[in-house]
Amino acid sequence: MKLELGNQIRAHRRRLGLTQEQLAEKLAASPQAVSRWENGVTYPDIEMLPVLASFFGTSVDALLGRPEEEKERYCRELQEALFDAARKKDAEKTIELLREIRRHLREYHSYWFWSIYRELFRFYRNAQVLEEARLLAEEVFEICPREEHEQVVEGMAYLEDDEHIGAFLDTYSTRQSLSRAELLFGRYKMREELDKIEPVRQFILWDELDHLLTAANDWQEYLSRDPGHFKWFCETQLNYLNAVNCLTPDPKRLVSGGTGPDLWSPPRIQLGLRYTRALIWLGETEAALDAFEDTVSLLERVMAIPEEAFTLGCSSPALKTFSLDCRFHWFEKEGKEYRELCMEKDGWCEWVLPRDILSSVKNDSWFGPIHIDDPRFGPLLARLEKCVIARECQRG
């Protein structure tokens, strides 16, 4: 034990960048005493151990070098005791154990299994347990590796009170597995607040579907090397979108679904342009022009909406009350202002940008063959140009 204590004192002293003389001065001891401690010749008085532990920001157990097996066993026993107390809804014992875990967290953090937070949901109306859980969570976020934070965030989303849940989600939710909606869904399910689940469920479903439908953004460079694969991918995406919305459109209306603007208009327009490119490359000119015309028609109907602010839903029965907030904005570019549509929900947004769509068509080499050879393309391009609505800059 003495040898391990000496090594611990030496390691902590060096971590703090102190000489033996400097450490001795801070502890009101002699440099010779510090040297003897570190070399294992002797060891500090028992009253000195808590002083050393406090100065180094550690525990007496850690200084003495409790064996790893003993640490692991101690943490396992503490966890099991907390599980038992939580399941019995023993708030007093649970608070005591949470404090004990926090007290030893810095030295033993590699042994904790953070599913303990999942057991605490039973106390979501207990302010004292909540406060202890908050304090422990703050320590976890500061000390433990990021991969250990997720279960704590999920647990606190169940436990946090209504007054503070918004701020908590603003701080810790992400666009990935810890999204605001996913955390709220777990919260409402665990707390049996079923009346609050449906709007969140629809948001999660829409978000998942939108991710599937826009996946070609990341795959486009790879897919474009094989036009047959790219065509299949775009057709699959469009067929999937139409099936989700209970639509069976004419093949010439695959892009729009044969309906007017809805909340899927941005991915439909992007998929329509990609689908057109793939068909051109494969030499399927008539099908390409049909897809392009359908895409332009959908964009025309979007930009013809008279209101400046409105909402758009869809025909999917699983999203029957879900909608996106839409607003036209004017953005200055190269001395003019252009009308562009923003569609948003809970921090997520997507844009319909006619000027950028027109530029991509004019400058895309894939459209080259029909630029020159087909009389249908010129009128379609003119219709696309009319979707680009511009005005002189409105300066105050």
TAPE-V155810 format. One record per residue. N is the residue number from 1. RES is the residue in three letters. SS is DSSP state (@ for helix, = for strand, . for the rest). OMEGA is omega as a letter, one per 30 degrees, with the letter a starting at -180 (999 if undefined). D_FIRST is the distance of its C-alpha to the first C-alpha in whole Angstrom. Layout:
# TAPE-V155810
N&RES&SS&OMEGA&D_FIRST + N&RES&SS&OMEGA&D_FIRST
This chain:
# TAPE-V155810
1&MET&.&a&0 + 2&LYS&@&a&4 + 3&LEU&@&l&6 + 4&GLU&@&l&5 + 5&LEU&@&l&6 + 6&GLY&@&l&9 + 7&ASN&@&l&10 + 8&GLN&@&l&11 + 9&ILE&@&l&12 + 10&ARG&@&a&14 + 11&ALA&@&a&15 + 12&HIS&@&l&17 + 13&ARG&@&a&18 + 14&ARG&@&l&20 + 15&ARG&@&l&21 + 16&LEU&.&l&23 + 17&GLY&.&a&24 + 18&LEU&.&l&23 + 19&THR&.&l&23 + 20&GLN&@&a&21 + 21&GLU&@&a&24 + 22&GLN&@&l&25 + 23&LEU&@&l&21 + 24&ALA&@&a&21 + 25&GLU&@&a&25 + 26&LYS&@&a&24 + 27&LEU&@&a&21 + 28&ALA&.&l&24 + 29&ALA&.&l&21 + 30&SER&.&l&22 + 31&PRO&@&l&21 + 32&GLN&@&l&20 + 33&ALA&@&l&17 + 34&VAL&@&l&16 + 35&SER&@&a&17 + 36&ARG&@&l&14 + 37&TRP&@&a&12 + 38&GLU&@&a&12 + 39&ASN&@&l&12 + 40&GLY&.&l&9 + 41&VAL&.&l&12 + 42&THR&.&l&11 + 43&TYR&.&a&10 + 44&PRO&.&l&12 + 45&ASP&.&a&14 + 46&ILE&@&l&13 + 47&GLU&@&a&17 + 48&MET&@&a&16 + 49&LEU&@&l&13 + 50&PRO&@&l&16 + 51&VAL&@&l&18 + 52&LEU&@&a&16 + 53&ALA&@&l&16 + 54&SER&@&a&19 + 55&PHE&@&a&20 + 56&PHE&@&a&18 + 57&GLY&.&a&20 + 58&THR&.&l&17 + 59&SER&.&l&15 + 60&VAL&@&l&12 + 61&ASP&@&a&11 + 62&ALA&@&l&11 + 63&LEU&@&a&9 + 64&LEU&@&l&6 + 65&GLY&.&l&7 + 66&ARG&.&a&9 + 67&PRO&.&a&10 + 68&GLU&@&a&14 + 69&GLU&@&l&15 + 70&GLU&@&l&14 + 71&LYS&@&a&15 + 72&GLU&@&a&18 + 73&ARG&@&a&19 + 74&TYR&@&a&19 + 75&CYS&@&l&21 + 76&ARG&@&l&23 + 77&GLU&@&l&24 + 78&LEU&@&l&24 + 79&GLN&@&a&27 + 80&GLU&@&l&29 + 81&ALA&@&l&29 + 82&LEU&@&l&30 + 83&PHE&@&a&33 + 84&ASP&@&a&34 + 85&ALA&@&a&34 + 86&ALA&@&a&36 + 87&ARG&@&l&39 + 88&LYS&.&a&39 + 89&LYS&.&l&40 + 90&ASP&.&a&38 + 91&ALA&@&a&37 + 92&GLU&@&l&35 + 93&LYS&@&l&33 + 94&THR&@&l&33 + 95&ILE&@&l&32 + 96&GLU&@&a&29 + 97&LEU&@&l&28 + 98&LEU&@&l&29 + 99&ARG&@&l&27 + 100&GLU&@&l&24 + 101&ILE&@&a&24 + 102&ARG&@&a&25 + 103&ARG&@&a&22 + 104&HIS&.&a&20 + 105&LEU&@&a&22 + 106&ARG&@&a&21 + 107&GLU&@&a&17 + 108&TYR&@&a&19 + 109&HIS&@&a&22 + 110&SER&@&a&22 + 111&TYR&@&a&22 + 112&TRP&.&l&25 + 113&PHE&.&a&28 + 114&TRP&.&l&31 + 115&SER&.&l&34 + 116&ILE&@&a&32 + 117&TYR&@&l&35 + 118&ARG&@&l&38 + 119&GLU&@&a&37 + 120&LEU&@&a&38 + 121&PHE&@&a&41 + 122&ARG&@&a&42 + 123&PHE&@&a&41 + 124&TYR&.&l&44 + 125&ARG&.&a&46 + 126&ASN&.&a&43 + 127&ALA&@&a&42 + 128&GLN&@&l&39 + 129&VAL&@&l&37 + 130&LEU&@&a&39 + 131&GLU&@&l&37 + 132&GLU&@&l&34 + 133&ALA&@&l&34 + 134&ARG&@&a&36 + 135&LEU&@&l&33 + 136&LEU&@&l&30 + 137&ALA&@&l&33 + 138&GLU&@&l&33 + 139&GLU&@&l&29 + 140&VAL&@&a&29 + 141&PHE&@&a&32 + 142&GLU&@&a&30 + 143&ILE&@&a&27 + 144&CYS&.&l&27 + 145&PRO&.&a&29 + 146&ARG&@&a&33 + 147&GLU&@&l&34 + 148&GLU&@&a&32 + 149&HIS&@&a&34 + 150&GLU&@&a&37 + 151&GLN&@&l&36 + 152&VAL&@&l&35 + 153&VAL&@&l&39 + 154&GLU&@&l&40 + 155&GLY&@&l&39 + 156&MET&@&l&40 + 157&ALA&@&l&43 + 158&TYR&@&a&44 + 159&LEU&@&a&42 + 160&GLU&.&a&43 + 161&ASP&.&a&46 + 162&ASP&@&a&50 + 163&GLU&@&a&50 + 164&HIS&@&a&47 + 165&ILE&@&a&47 + 166&GLY&@&l&49 + 167&ALA&@&l&47 + 168&PHE&@&a&44 + 169&LEU&@&l&46 + 170&ASP&@&a&47 + 171&THR&@&a&44 + 172&TYR&@&l&42 + 173&SER&.&a&45 + 174&THR&.&l&46 + 175&ARG&.&a&49 + 176&GLN&.&a&47 + 177&SER&.&l&45 + 178&LEU&.&l&44 + 179&SER&.&l&48 + 180&ARG&@&a&49 + 181&ALA&@&a&51 + 182&GLU&@&l&49 + 183&LEU&@&l&47 + 184&LEU&@&l&50 + 185&PHE&@&l&51 + 186&GLY&@&l&47 + 187&ARG&@&a&47 + 188&TYR&@&l&51 + 189&LYS&@&a&50 + 190&MET&@&a&47 + 191&ARG&.&l&49 + 192&GLU&.&l&52 + 193&GLU&.&a&54 + 194&LEU&@&a&57 + 195&ASP&@&a&59 + 196&LYS&@&a&57 + 197&ILE&@&a&56 + 198&GLU&@&l&60 + 199&PRO&@&l&60 + 200&VAL&@&l&56 + 201&ARG&@&a&57 + 202&GLN&@&l&60 + 203&PHE&@&a&58 + 204&ILE&@&l&55 + 205&LEU&@&l&58 + 206&TRP&@&a&60 + 207&ASP&@&l&57 + 208&GLU&@&l&56 + 209&LEU&@&l&60 + 210&ASP&@&l&60 + 211&HIS&@&l&57 + 212&LEU&@&a&59 + 213&LEU&@&a&62 + 214&THR&.&a&61 + 215&ALA&.&a&59 + 216&ALA&@&l&61 + 217&ASN&@&a&60 + 218&ASP&@&a&57 + 219&TRP&@&a&59 + 220&GLN&@&a&62 + 221&GLU&@&l&62 + 222&TYR&@&a&61 + 223&LEU&@&a&64 + 224&SER&.&l&66 + 225&ARG&.&a&66 + 226&ASP&.&a&68 + 227&PRO&@&l&70 + 228&GLY&@&l&71 + 229&HIS&@&a&67 + 230&PHE&@&l&68 + 231&LYS&@&l&71 + 232&TRP&@&a&69 + 233&PHE&@&a&66 + 234&CYS&@&l&68 + 235&GLU&@&l&71 + 236&THR&@&l&68 + 237&GLN&@&a&66 + 238&LEU&@&l&70 + 239&ASN&@&l&70 + 240&TYR&@&a&67 + 241&LEU&@&l&68 + 242&ASN&@&l&71 + 243&ALA&@&l&70 + 244&VAL&@&a&68 + 245&ASN&.&l&70 + 246&CYS&.&a&73 + 247&LEU&.&l&75 + 248&THR&.&a&77 + 249&PRO&.&l&79 + 250&ASP&.&a&82 + 251&PRO&@&l&80 + 252&LYS&@&l&82 + 253&ARG&@&a&80 + 254&LEU&.&a&76 + 255&VAL&.&a&75 + 256&SER&.&a&76 + 257&GLY&.&a&76 + 258&GLY&.&a&79 + 259&THR&.&l&78 + 260&GLY&.&a&78 + 261&PRO&.&l&75 + 262&ASP&.&a&72 + 263&LEU&.&l&68 + 264&TRP&.&a&68 + 265&SER&@&l&70 + 266&PRO&@&l&68 + 267&PRO&@&l&66 + 268&ARG&@&a&70 + 269&ILE&@&l&71 + 270&GLN&@&l&69 + 271&LEU&@&l&69 + 272&GLY&@&l&73 + 273&LEU&@&l&72 + 274&ARG&@&l&70 + 275&TYR&@&l&72 + 276&THR&@&l&75 + 277&ARG&@&a&74 + 278&ALA&@&a&73 + 279&LEU&@&l&76 + 280&ILE&@&a&78 + 281&TRP&@&l&76 + 282&LEU&.&l&77 + 283&GLY&.&l&81 + 284&GLU&.&a&81 + 285&THR&@&a&83 + 286&GLU&@&l&85 + 287&ALA&@&l&81 + 288&ALA&@&a&80 + 289&LEU&@&l&82 + 290&ASP&@&l&82 + 291&ALA&@&a&78 + 292&PHE&@&l&79 + 293&GLU&@&l&82 + 294&ASP&@&l&80 + 295&THR&@&l&77 + 296&VAL&@&l&79 + 297&SER&@&l&81 + 298&LEU&@&l&78 + 299&LEU&@&l&77 + 300&GLU&@&a&80 + 301&ARG&@&l&80 + 302&VAL&@&a&76 + 303&MET&@&l&78 + 304&ALA&.&l&81 + 305&ILE&.&a&79 + 306&PRO&.&a&81 + 307&GLU&.&l&78 + 308&GLU&.&l&76 + 309&ALA&=&a&73 + 310&PHE&=&l&73 + 311&THR&=&l&71 + 312&LEU&=&l&71 + 313&GLY&.&l&70 + 314&CYS&.&a&70 + 315&SER&.&l&72 + 316&SER&.&l&69 + 317&PRO&@&l&69 + 318&ALA&@&a&65 + 319&LEU&@&a&65 + 320&LYS&.&l&68 + 321&THR&.&a&67 + 322&PHE&.&l&65 + 323&SER&.&l&66 + 324&LEU&=&l&66 + 325&ASP&=&a&67 + 326&CYS&=&l&69 + 327&ARG&=&l&70 + 328&PHE&=&l&72 + 329&HIS&=&l&71 + 330&TRP&=&a&73 + 331&PHE&=&a&71 + 332&GLU&=&l&72 + 333&LYS&=&l&73 + 334&GLU&.&l&75 + 335&GLY&.&l&77 + 336&LYS&=&l&78 + 337&GLU&=&a&76 + 338&TYR&=&a&75 + 339&ARG&=&a&75 + 340&GLU&=&a&72 + 341&LEU&=&l&70 + 342&CYS&=&l&67 + 343&MET&=&a&66 + 344&GLU&=&l&63 + 345&LYS&=&l&60 + 346&ASP&.&l&57 + 347&GLY&.&l&56 + 348&TRP&=&l&57 + 349&CYS&=&l&61 + 350&GLU&=&a&63 + 351&TRP&=&l&66 + 352&VAL&=&a&70 + 353&LEU&.&a&71 + 354&PRO&@&a&74 + 355&ARG&@&a&74 + 356&ASP&@&l&71 + 357&ILE&@&l&73 + 358&LEU&@&a&76 + 359&SER&@&a&74 + 360&SER&@&l&72 + 361&VAL&@&a&76 + 362&LYS&@&a&78 + 363&ASN&@&a&75 + 364&ASP&.&a&74 + 365&SER&@&a&75 + 366&TRP&@&a&75 + 367&PHE&@&a&78 + 368&GLY&@&a&80 + 369&PRO&@&a&82 + 370&ILE&@&l&84 + 371&HIS&@&a&84 + 372&ILE&@&a&87 + 373&ASP&@&a&88 + 374&ASP&.&a&88 + 375&PRO&@&l&91 + 376&ARG&@&a&88 + 377&PHE&@&a&86 + 378&GLY&@&l&87 + 379&PRO&@&l&88 + 380&LEU&@&l&85 + 381&LEU&@&l&83 + 382&ALA&@&l&86 + 383&ARG&@&l&84 + 384&LEU&@&a&81 + 385&GLU&@&l&82 + 386&LYS&@&l&83 + 387&CYS&.&l&80 + 388&VAL&.&a&79 + 389&ILE&.&a&80 + 390&ALA&=&l&80 + 391&ARG&=&l&81 + 392&GLU&=&a&81 + 393&CYS&.&l&78 + 394&GLN&.&a&79 + 395&ARG&.&a&78 + 396&GLY&.&999&78
